[in-house]
Amino acid sequence: MAEQSLRERIIEYVIGEIEELDCFNTVQRTLPAYTELGNFPQDSFPVAAVVAGLPQQVDTHVSRRACVDVFRSALGITVFVWDHLNEECDTRISFLADELWAKLYSDQTKGGLAIGTALTFGEIPTYLKPYINFSLTATVTYTHTTGGI
């Protein structure tokens, strides 16, 4: 079996970071549709769904040592968070967002796999009864060769 791509290892690292947080009861790699949220047991919330894009090349250069092309790419990994709507939902969003922010910035190199990480929140939270939803995108910059992403 071929070694996992660097992209895949970075995604798994981010998922592992989120799973370490006590505030999330469910962390998954697929994005559920709004209609599917009703299938989750009540105690599985808050739910974090991690969805990654494909890397976008930032620049390239030739390594003088190995005469091989080295690419710097940016990988967007978006964390979609759902919780139940209640009278303190804005405070709850602040808590969950703060926990995610601190954790994903605690190791910006993602265990030495990346150069750095930048975080941005989605514009505004969504209030769709009976749920609240917000998103946070981690843009992870890393280097790789023509041998894979």
DAFEN-V84191 format. One record per residue. N is the residue number from 0. RES is the residue in one letter. NEAR is the number of other ideal C-beta (glycine too) atoms within 12 Angstrom. D_LAST is the distance of its C-alpha to the last C-alpha in Angstrom with 2 decimals. Layout:
# DAFEN-V84191
n:N res:RES near:NEAR d_last:D_LAST
n:N res:RES near:NEAR d_last:D_LAST
This chain:
# DAFEN-V84191
n:0 res:M near:3 d_last:16.53
n:1 res:A near:7 d_last:13.03
n:2 res:E near:10 d_last:11.55
n:3 res:Q near:15 d_last:9.69
n:4 res:S near:22 d_last:5.96
n:5 res:L near:29 d_last:5.98
n:6 res:R near:30 d_last:5.87
n:7 res:E near:24 d_last:8.71
n:8 res:R near:25 d_last:10.42
n:9 res:I near:42 d_last:10.74
n:10 res:I near:33 d_last:12.17
n:11 res:E near:23 d_last:14.44
n:12 res:Y near:34 d_last:15.56
n:13 res:V near:43 d_last:16.62
n:14 res:I near:30 d_last:18.41
n:15 res:G near:21 d_last:20.12
n:16 res:E near:34 d_last:21.31
n:17 res:I near:38 d_last:22.87
n:18 res:E near:21 d_last:24.42
n:19 res:E near:20 d_last:26.16
n:20 res:L near:28 d_last:28.07
n:21 res:D near:13 d_last:31.47
n:22 res:C near:26 d_last:31.81
n:23 res:F near:29 d_last:29.48
n:24 res:N near:23 d_last:30.88
n:25 res:T near:29 d_last:28.05
n:26 res:V near:31 d_last:24.27
n:27 res:Q near:25 d_last:22.34
n:28 res:R near:24 d_last:19.05
n:29 res:T near:16 d_last:20.80
n:30 res:L near:21 d_last:22.68
n:31 res:P near:25 d_last:26.32
n:32 res:A near:16 d_last:28.59
n:33 res:Y near:19 d_last:31.57
n:34 res:T near:10 d_last:33.85
n:35 res:E near:16 d_last:32.02
n:36 res:L near:30 d_last:32.62
n:37 res:G near:19 d_last:36.19
n:38 res:N near:13 d_last:35.07
n:39 res:F near:25 d_last:33.84
n:40 res:P near:12 d_last:36.64
n:41 res:Q near:16 d_last:38.15
n:42 res:D near:10 d_last:37.12
n:43 res:S near:22 d_last:33.39
n:44 res:F near:29 d_last:33.21
n:45 res:P near:38 d_last:31.59
n:46 res:V near:37 d_last:28.47
n:47 res:A near:42 d_last:24.96
n:48 res:A near:32 d_last:22.36
n:49 res:V near:36 d_last:18.72
n:50 res:V near:26 d_last:16.66
n:51 res:A near:32 d_last:13.10
n:52 res:G near:20 d_last:11.91
n:53 res:L near:16 d_last:8.75
n:54 res:P near:28 d_last:7.38
n:55 res:Q near:19 d_last:9.94
n:56 res:Q near:20 d_last:9.99
n:57 res:V near:20 d_last:12.93
n:58 res:D near:15 d_last:13.74
n:59 res:T near:16 d_last:13.22
n:60 res:H near:17 d_last:15.50
n:61 res:V near:14 d_last:16.45
n:62 res:S near:15 d_last:16.91
n:63 res:R near:8 d_last:20.62
n:64 res:R near:8 d_last:20.49
n:65 res:A near:12 d_last:18.08
n:66 res:C near:11 d_last:18.19
n:67 res:V near:16 d_last:14.47
n:68 res:D near:17 d_last:12.51
n:69 res:V near:23 d_last:10.79
n:70 res:F near:28 d_last:9.14
n:71 res:R near:22 d_last:10.07
n:72 res:S near:30 d_last:8.65
n:73 res:A near:30 d_last:10.65
n:74 res:L near:40 d_last:9.96
n:75 res:G near:28 d_last:13.33
n:76 res:I near:41 d_last:14.63
n:77 res:T near:31 d_last:18.22
n:78 res:V near:42 d_last:20.90
n:79 res:F near:38 d_last:23.86
n:80 res:V near:46 d_last:27.05
n:81 res:W near:39 d_last:30.25
n:82 res:D near:37 d_last:33.57
n:83 res:H near:29 d_last:37.17
n:84 res:L near:22 d_last:39.16
n:85 res:N near:17 d_last:42.17
n:86 res:E near:9 d_last:44.49
n:87 res:E near:13 d_last:42.27
n:88 res:C near:27 d_last:38.94
n:89 res:D near:18 d_last:38.29
n:90 res:T near:15 d_last:38.84
n:91 res:R near:27 d_last:36.55
n:92 res:I near:33 d_last:33.74
n:93 res:S near:20 d_last:34.30
n:94 res:F near:23 d_last:34.15
n:95 res:L near:37 d_last:30.95
n:96 res:A near:31 d_last:29.22
n:97 res:D near:21 d_last:30.46
n:98 res:E near:26 d_last:29.23
n:99 res:L near:37 d_last:25.68
n:100 res:W near:27 d_last:25.71
n:101 res:A near:19 d_last:27.02
n:102 res:K near:32 d_last:24.71
n:103 res:L near:39 d_last:21.39
n:104 res:Y near:22 d_last:22.65
n:105 res:S near:21 d_last:24.02
n:106 res:D near:22 d_last:20.86
n:107 res:Q near:25 d_last:18.86
n:108 res:T near:19 d_last:16.48
n:109 res:K near:32 d_last:15.73
n:110 res:G near:19 d_last:17.08
n:111 res:G near:15 d_last:15.74
n:112 res:L near:28 d_last:12.02
n:113 res:A near:32 d_last:12.25
n:114 res:I near:25 d_last:14.54
n:115 res:G near:24 d_last:16.32
n:116 res:T near:32 d_last:17.01
n:117 res:A near:21 d_last:19.26
n:118 res:L near:28 d_last:21.13
n:119 res:T near:21 d_last:23.03
n:120 res:F near:25 d_last:25.36
n:121 res:G near:18 d_last:26.08
n:122 res:E near:10 d_last:29.32
n:123 res:I near:12 d_last:31.85
n:124 res:P near:26 d_last:32.18
n:125 res:T near:20 d_last:33.31
n:126 res:Y near:19 d_last:36.56
n:127 res:L near:19 d_last:36.90
n:128 res:K near:14 d_last:39.72
n:129 res:P near:18 d_last:39.43
n:130 res:Y near:31 d_last:35.94
n:131 res:I near:33 d_last:34.35
n:132 res:N near:37 d_last:30.70
n:133 res:F near:36 d_last:28.49
n:134 res:S near:30 d_last:24.82
n:135 res:L near:38 d_last:22.78
n:136 res:T near:29 d_last:19.35
n:137 res:A near:40 d_last:17.29
n:138 res:T near:29 d_last:15.04
n:139 res:V near:41 d_last:12.82
n:140 res:T near:29 d_last:11.82
n:141 res:Y near:38 d_last:9.61
n:142 res:T near:32 d_last:8.71
n:143 res:H near:31 d_last:6.23
n:144 res:T near:21 d_last:7.42
n:145 res:T near:17 d_last:7.66
n:146 res:G near:15 d_last:7.28
n:147 res:G near:18 d_last:3.76
n:148 res:I near:25 d_last:0.00
